[in-house]
């Protein structure tokens, strides 16, 4: 996997996203533009852009004259709905790519799983979460490009707030290997079953 070169804005967004996913920035925490600008050594312009980006992702809530704060985790009912929507999108994506996905692309997915395994072994759960998202994003982008990503990404990122399963499940990495193995065998039924087993 080639590391992506991220812009300063994307790097800041990535750090704040990690802080929110890990719970370091707790729900309802108010963000201070001046403090963030000092923390990252930038002007307030890039910080405003990042806040807008994370608001669109559903991690932040921005209100006029109040500023931005960390969103609350979804209610159990909305979490269940998000899981159902995410499964539908990922099942659609698997059906779309399974006949055309190349060996190189499958190997790329294997590489992401190896990264996940390393993070799991080191108990780097926030990085593991991000690698998990990267894995699913990879084949969703293959299936439907930016349009499908734009439907899927806000659902997934919001589901990940204070997501505990990743710390307790030693089967998580294996579940992703099952998805890739089914794709490699062009077995739609097994791939969909593996996705359903993984998304909880």
Secondary structure, 3 states (H helix, E strand, C coil): CCCCCCCHHHHHHHHHHHHHHHCCCCCCCECCHHHHHHHHCCCHHHHHHHHHHHHHHCCEEEECCCEEEECCCCCHHHHHHHHHHHHHHHHHHHHHHCCCCCHHHHHHHHHHHHHHHHHHHCCCHHHHHHHHHHHHHHHHHHHHHHHHHHHHHHHHHHHCCCCCHHHHCCCHHHHHHHHHHHHHCCCHHHHHHHHHHHCC
